[in-house]
Amino acid sequence: QVQLVESGGGLVQPGGSLRLSCVASGISLNHYAIGWFRQVPGKERDGVGCITSDGTVYYADSKQDRFTISKDDAKNTVYLQLDSLKSEDTSFYYCTTPHETPFPYLCPLSNSDFNSWGQGTQVTVSS
């Protein structure tokens, strides 16, 4: 059974930083891609980026300007480093994996191919 558990969220002032973690169980990140999304209740899900099993990272929009995705296969954990945070970054942040697709080690072209999700971690940016 695939399980993803996010942590590291919290309250931070504008300009601050946070590092979110996504610990995977039931899969090995040596063979699975992990994506990061965020969502404010009542609004559409917003893609942040994705890291393939071999460590290639793709970012949505211009999020690589302030966000960095990395992973530690030994810990089966993916990280999302959030820097220079702004109030508009306030959201729930989720990690996900396309584990039921034919190529789960790749970042899918369609966001709908992500099919296992964590419970999310809340990030609040406020002074």
N, C-alpha and C positions, 0 to 999 in steps of 0.2 A: 504494500500500500504506500502510495506516494504521500509524503507529508512535507509541507514547507512552513517554516516558522520564522516570521519576521520579528525583529527587535531593534532597539536603538532609537526609536522615536522619542519625541519630547517637546518641551517648550524652549525656544531659542530666540534670541534677539535678532533683528535684522542685521545682516552682515556676518552672522555667526555660521557655525558649521555643525554638522551631525554626520555620523557614520551609521548607516543602517546595515543590519546583517540579515541574511536569509539562510537558515540552516536546513539542509535537505536530508530526508531519510526515505528509505525505500528505493532510492535511485542513487547512482554515482555521477557526480558532476564531470567525471572523465568521459561520460557518454551522453550527457544531456545538456541542452541549452537552458539558460534561465533568463527570463525577462523581468523588467521592473515597470510597473505602472503606478499611476496615482489617480485618485478619484475623490472629489468633493461630493458629499451626498447631494443628489438631485442634479448632478452635472455628468457629462459624458466622461468615460474613462480616458485618461491621457497617458500615452506611451512615454516612457522615459528612455529605455534602451534595453539592449539584450546582449548577453555574452554567450558565445558558442562553447562547445565542449573543449575546443582547442585554445580558447582564450581570446578569440577575435571579438571585438566589441563594436556594436552599432548603437548609435544614439538617434533618438527622434528629434526632429527639428534642430535647434541649436543648443540642446541641453548639454552637450559636451563642454560648453563654455564654463559651466559651473559644477557639473556633475561628473563623477567618475565611477565606472563600474569595474570591479576586479573580483578575483576569486582565489580561494585557497582550497585546492582539491584535497589536500590531506585532512582538512577540517570539514570537507563537503559543504563549504559555505561561500556564498556570494555576498559581496559588499557593494553598497551604494554610498559613495562619499558625496555629501551635499555641502557645497561651499558658497559663500557670499549669498546667503539665503535672503529671500525677499518675502514680503507678506503673501504674495500670490503663490508661493510654494507651499502654503498651508494646505494640507491634504492628508488623506490616508494613502500610505504607500504599500504596495503589494508586490510580492514576487510570484512568479508563475513559471510553468514549464510545459512544453508541447509534447509530453511523454507518450501520447497516444497517436502521434503522427508517424509517417514512415521514416522520417529523418529527424528524430528528436534531439540530435546533437547539433542541429542547425537552428538559427533564428528564423522562424517562419515569416513568409511574406505577408500572411494575413494574421491579424491579431486574434481572430476567432479560433486559430489553431492552438492557442494556449488553453490547456484544459485542466490543469490542476493549479489551485490558488492557495496561498496562505491566508491567514486571517487579517493581515494588515497591521501596520503600526502607524500611529498618528504623529504627524509632524505639525507643530504650530509655531509660526514665526510671528512674534509680536513683541513690541516694546512695553 
